[in-house]
Amino acid sequence: MEDPSQLVSIQNLTDLVTELPVADAEIVREIVNEMLYVKDCADKFTGHTIETNPAIISFMQVYFDEQESRAAALYASTSVYKILELKGPLPSITLSTAKNVMQEGIESKRDDYVFGHLLHIKRKDPSLAGFISDFSEVFDNPMPALQGAVFSYRLLEKQAEQNKIKIN
């Protein structure tokens, strides 16, 4: 007889998100307007992400060790999260997935990894890629924001891929 604690319920499997939603220009404009006109928008996005998908925040805090870089990465990553969340459900990032993405980033040349994934995002979600590119340019050093946004997308995408494997 199988150990019940090792079984995954059918309901849990059907709740797993296996595809990321695609942003559109209207959602991106909505978020940009919120970023421009809502006081403490960065804190609001970060607080929301902590409540709904804390592994994204933990990843950024570990990966970016310098405070200014971490702040830009957090704002960019939580903005990407918010844009995608407005279009549909997102996967909950597991510690295992976060470690895998962290390892991907460490093992590759960081800039090559980021720009390669940005091109990938551009093919799958042009509106989101445009947001990422434009948003990163508002910083004196655009790389932390660019990296944070790309890593946020990659964490979600990798978790969706892992969820698809669990179901099949």
Secondary structure, DSSP 8 states (H G I E B T S, - for coil): ---GGG---HHHHHT---S-----HHHHHHHHHHHHHSTTHHHHHHHHHHHH-HHHHHHHHHH--SHHHHHHHHHHHHHHHHHHHHHS------HHHHHHHHHHHHHS-HHHHHHHHHHHHHHH-HHHHHHHHHHHTTSSS-HHHHHHHHHHHHHHHHHHHHHHHHH-
